[in-house]
Amino acid sequence: MKILVTGADGFIGKTLRVRLAEEGDFEVDVFTRADDVSALHAKVAAVDAVVHLAGENRPADPAAFMAVNGDLTAALCNAIRAAGRPIPLIFTSSIQAERDNPYGTSKRAGEDVVERLADEPRQSCAIFRLPNIFGKWCRPNYNSVVATFCHNIARGEAIHVDDPSAPLSLVYVDDVANGLIAALRAPRAGLCWGVIDPVYQTTVGEIADLLYAFRDSRDTLITERVGTGLVRALYSTYVSNLPTESFSYRVPVHGDQRGVFVEMLKTTDSGQFSFFTAHPGIKRGGHYHHSKTEKFLVIKGHARFGFRHILTDEYHSLDTSGEEPRIVETVPGWSHDITNIGDDEMVVMLWANEIFDRERPDTIARSV
């Protein structure tokens, strides 16, 4: 399928072009600010569908709102008519189309001409009224508060929040691309109002607080719940705004004659991750826990784990090595230790189900 993407160099356009290339069965032609409107007829005539992303949202001259959002859309619809065959059109509008301002009026004008095109026989048109969009490659200090906040906070620059409680409706650019591709693959006759899912409802203050938490996590090592939903998408957006000199960061190293201990990551409700080393013959541990549990993974060297029940004195031991990865789990009520029984340095990954609390460590010394 050959697709024409207008506004292909814009925020959504960049992501959509990458995604279409990944799909493997789309050929993409582009229409950008460098192209003249006169080129539309030839470009449209050669494709199977059009995704119209081109838009103006912050021009120097307010007249440009209508010139791009209204007039360019009308020219595109005329080019589809001139092709002499139905060519599916997907148009990205804005929730601002419901508002009486120059931008909203121009977007509504674009919707009107698309709706009229949808009345043509066998023609397929889809209109997506999008709220604020965020994600990688969004231009900061332009028209996205999320992009601006991410860019500035990632560089230690100030942000300005007039009203922390101000509501925000957000969609993630990857979800937008998913919706547009789905519409390309299943065009419907007539007019269809497209839906991007999910739409995140939040506030300016909540966004700022999360971004500051992302920044601070490099010092506290405590991560937010970045695996799902808005926080996942926002964290990805924040990291995509890091300057190259911030692609890495140091963490504290605690060392003694036995080796080193390094904490990597802490979570608010699922413990923490770390690693330690031990020189040949060194024994670590020699304590038990009442509730805390741990998982050990030897990734280099040879280890012997010892366990002793603190009431029955029952003893158990097992050997593992980095050559055959195996998780060893500590059990509450059993004292435990780990000894490097190899000839080289031992390296062990460690997960504990809770963050270490110096006031209540739940770690009681007792030799195995």
Secondary structure as UniProt FT lines:
FT   STRAND          2..6
FT   TURN            7..9
FT   HELIX           11..23
FT   STRAND          27..31
FT   TURN            33..34
FT   HELIX           37..39
FT   HELIX           40..45
FT   STRAND          49..52
FT   HELIX           63..65
FT   HELIX           66..72
FT   HELIX           73..82
FT   TURN            83..84
FT   STRAND          89..94
FT   HELIX           95..98
FT   HELIX           102..118
FT   TURN            121..122
FT   STRAND          124..130
FT   STRAND          132..134
FT   TURN            136..137
FT   TURN            140..142
FT   HELIX           145..154
FT   TURN            155..156
FT   TURN            164..165
FT   STRAND          167..172
FT   HELIX           173..185
FT   STRAND          190..194
FT   STRAND          200..203
FT   HELIX           204..220
FT   STRAND          222..223
FT   TURN            226..227
FT   HELIX           229..240
FT   HELIX           244..246
FT   STRAND          253..256
FT   TURN            257..258
FT   STRAND          259..267
FT   STRAND          272..278
FT   TURN            280..281
FT   STRAND          283..288
FT   STRAND          294..300
FT   STRAND          302..309
FT   TURN            310..312
FT   STRAND          315..321
FT   TURN            322..323
FT   STRAND          327..329
FT   TURN            332..333
FT   STRAND          334..340
FT   STRAND          346..352
FT   STRAND          364..365
//
